[in-house]
Amino acid sequence: MKFSGIIVLFFVLSTTPIFAQGITTHHVTGKIYMLEGRGGNIGVSAGEDGLLIIDNQYANMSTPIKEALAALNMGELKMIVNTHFHGDHTGGNLELGQGVPIVAHDNVRVRLAKTRGKSMDDPAFRESLPVVTFSESASLHFNGEELKLVHFPHGHTDGDTVVYFANSNVVHMGDHFFVEKFPFIDIVNGGDVAQYMINVQNVLDTLPEDVKIIPGHGPLATKKDLEKFLATIKETTDLVRAGMKKGTAKRDLQKAGLPERFASHGTGFVNVKTWIGIVYDSYSK
């Protein structure tokens, strides 16, 4: 089946976070939760239809994720959405996806199907792949709400989806948002720094001021946090590109680094040296 076409630096939540063996559950609003653990943040819709999750971290997190979902006491897992194909967002597909439909962009299925050491002859592996894919956008109707899945091309990868909870004023950004950190942009698998910035700006243009944002990595956030993130990406990219225009080699730009005010942004998945290299390589394509 295929469809085509169609948040404060850290704010106080309405409930106390729930902890379950490496997973912390945050209540976002209404029926929406965020699970924070090891890997990308998981969005959860929990209600009368059961449970829908957006992403599922690494494979070894499946048991604590199940425990965290069971603690919500809202029935069985009925659907999974993958925002992109990276293992820290899809590693749980193999265990959590048995008998549960997985929805993602076309390219996510393509890339996951090529997983090294796995075979389409294995029924369990086949069930870990998206069974509903789309090229541009799709809508899921679950727990009395429309979830709008929108593909943003060639940003973090070539298969990124941003999920809008239409009635709840919540958006799951996937890895188009690393709170106060430099993002990883997977150039080898279709990512592009310039398009990444365009994508983030396009999302910002759709968001109301009081939106709650589930980032790919980091705490729950606001529109102002996302604006600050984009401003940092733009400023540091401009600095690297200025050096490139002067003919400075990548290794020399990396050795020189960035102004000290950006040091804390290099304490996540991507350090300052790596970020400079990503920008350099992206604009050298």
N, C-alpha and C positions, 0 to 999 in steps of 0.2 A: 504494500500500500504506500503510495507516494503523494505528498502534497507539494504544490509549487505555487508561486505567486504570493498569493496574498501579497535618623542617620546623623550632628555633633561629632567631634573627634571621637568620642566614645560616650554614647548617651545612656541614661538610666532606663532600664527596661521595666516593664510592668510586672515581671515576675523574677524571682531569684533564679540565676542560672542553675541548671541541673547537670551534675557530673556523673559520667558513666564510663569508667575505665578508659580514660584517654579522650573521651568525647564530652564537650560542654555544650549543653542545649540552651540557646537563647530564644526567648519569646520575642518575635519582631513586632507583630500586631495581629489581632484576630486569630485566624487559623494558620498563620505563617510563622515558621521557626527557622533558626539557623543552627546547624550543628558545626562546631568548631573542633578540630582535632589535628590529625597529621595528614596534610595534603590540602586540597582545595576545600573551601567552605561549602557545606551542603545546605541547599534550600529545601524546606519541607512545607507541603500543604497537608494539614491534618484536619479531617472533618468527617462528615457523614458518608462520603464516598470511600473513606479509608485514607491511605497515605500515598503521596506522590513525592519523590525526591529529585532534586536537581544536583547531579554529580554524586560521587560516592567514594572519594579518596583512594587510598592504596588498598590492595587486596587483603593485607593483613589487618585492616581496620574493619572488615566486614562484621565480625562478631560484636565489637563494641557499638558499631552503628546499629545493628539489629537490637541491641539492648537499649540504646537511646530511643529508638523508634518505639519499642514496646512500652517504654516508660510514659510515652505520650498517651497510651491507652486509647488509640483511635483506629483500631482495626489493622488489617493487613496492608502490606505494601502492594499497590496496584499498578504503579507506573514509575519509570525512571526516565529522566531527561539528562543527556550528556551535553555540556556546553562546548566541549571540544574533545580531542582524542587522548590527551596526555594521561599517563598512568596515575598521576596523583588526583585525577578527577574521574577516571573510569576503571581503576583497579578492582573495584567491587562489583563490576558488571558480571564477572564469572559466577560469583556466589549469590549475589542479590538478584541477578537477572534471570535465574532459572524459573520459567513460567511467568515472568513479569515483562511486559512489553517495554522496550527501550526506544526512545525517540531522540533523533539527532539530525544534524545536517548530513547531506549526502556524503561529504568527504570524510566524516567521522567513521562511517561504516567502512568506506574504502580503506582508510588507514588502519583501523582496528583489524580488518580482515587479513592484513598483511603482517600481523603480529608474529614475530620470530618464534619458531618452535611450536606454533599452534597449527592445527589442521582443521579445515572445514569438514573433514570426516568425523570429527569429534562433536557429538550432539550438544554437549555442554558448552563447548566453545561457540557453536553456532548461536546458542541462546544468549550468549554474552554480547552479541552484536546488536546494533540498532535494527529493529524490524519495521519501524516507520521512519522514513527519511524525507527531507524536504530540501528544496533548492534555495528559496528566498524567505518564506515565512510560513507559519502554520499556527493554528489555534487549538488549544486543548481546553475542554470544558470539564472542570473537576472541582468538587466541593463548592458548588454554586458560584464559581468564578471562572472567567476566561483568562487563560494563560497564553499570552502572545509570544511566540518564539520567532525571533527575527535574526536572520543571518547577517553578519557584518563581515565583508570579504577581506581577506588578506591583511588581517590585523595581527593578532597573537599567533594564529595559524591560518590555514585556508578553510577552516570549518567551524568558525566561532559562532555561537548563538548567545544572544542576550534575551533573558526571559522577563517579560513584564507581567506582573499580577495586576490585571486591569482594574479590579475593584478595590484592592487593598493599598494602592499607592506604594508598591514595593517593586524593586527591580533587582534581579540577580545578574551581575555583570560578567560572570566567569572571569577569565584572566585578562579582560580589558580593564581591570582595576586591581592594583596592588596598593593597599593603603600606605602612604608615606614611604614607599619603597620603589626602587627602579623595577620595571617589569621585565620579565623574560619574553623576548619576541623570537619565535622559532622561524628563523629565515629559511632554514633547510626545508621546512614543511609549510611554506607559503606565507609566512609572516613578513611584515614590512613596517618599518618605523613610521614612515610618512602616512601610510594608510591607517595605521593604528591610531595616530593622533586625529585623523579625520573621523574615524569611527567613534572615538570617545566624544569628540565635539558633537557629532550627530546624535549620540545618545543624550548628551547634556541638553541639546536643543528640544528634546521631547519631555524633559522631566520638570515637574512642579518643584517649587522651592522646598516643600516639606516632605519630599520623597524619602523613603528609607531604602538604603542600598546595601545589598549583600555583595561584598566584593569577592573576587576569586581567592584572595588572601588578605588577612588582616581583620580588624574588628568591624562591626556594623558601622555604617558611615552615612553621611549626608551629601547633598548636592555640593555644598561648599568644599567638602573633602575631595570630591571628584574633580572639582574645578582646580583645586590646589595641585592635585596629582597631575592633571594635564598641563598646568603652567610649568611645573618642574620638568616634565618630559620635553616640552617645547624649548625651554631655556637651555637645558643641557644639550639637547640636540643641536641647537643653534651654535653653541660653543664648539662642539665637535666639528660641525660643518665649516665653521670659520677657519679652524685649523686645517681642515682638508683643502679648502680653497687656497691656502697658503702653501700647499704641497707638503705639509707635515706628515710623516709616516705614522701609521697606526701605533706602532710600538712607542714612538715618541709622544704621541698624544696620551697614550695610556700611562706612560712614565710621568708626564706632567700632571695628570689627574684633572680634577675639577675643583672649583672653589670650596673651601671648607664647609660652607653652609649646606652643601649637598652630601656631606659625609654620612649622615644618618640614613640617607636613602640607599646607601650601599651596604646595609647591614642585613638585608634579606636574602632571597635566592640569588640576586644579582649584585655583585659588588661594583665599585666604581670602575675598575679596570674592565670588567666584563661588559658593563653598560656602554662604555666608550667603544669597545670592539663591536658590539651589536649595531650601534649607530653607524660606525664607519663601514662595516660590511654591508649594511642595508643600503646605504647611499652609494656604495661602490658597485652595486649589481648592474 
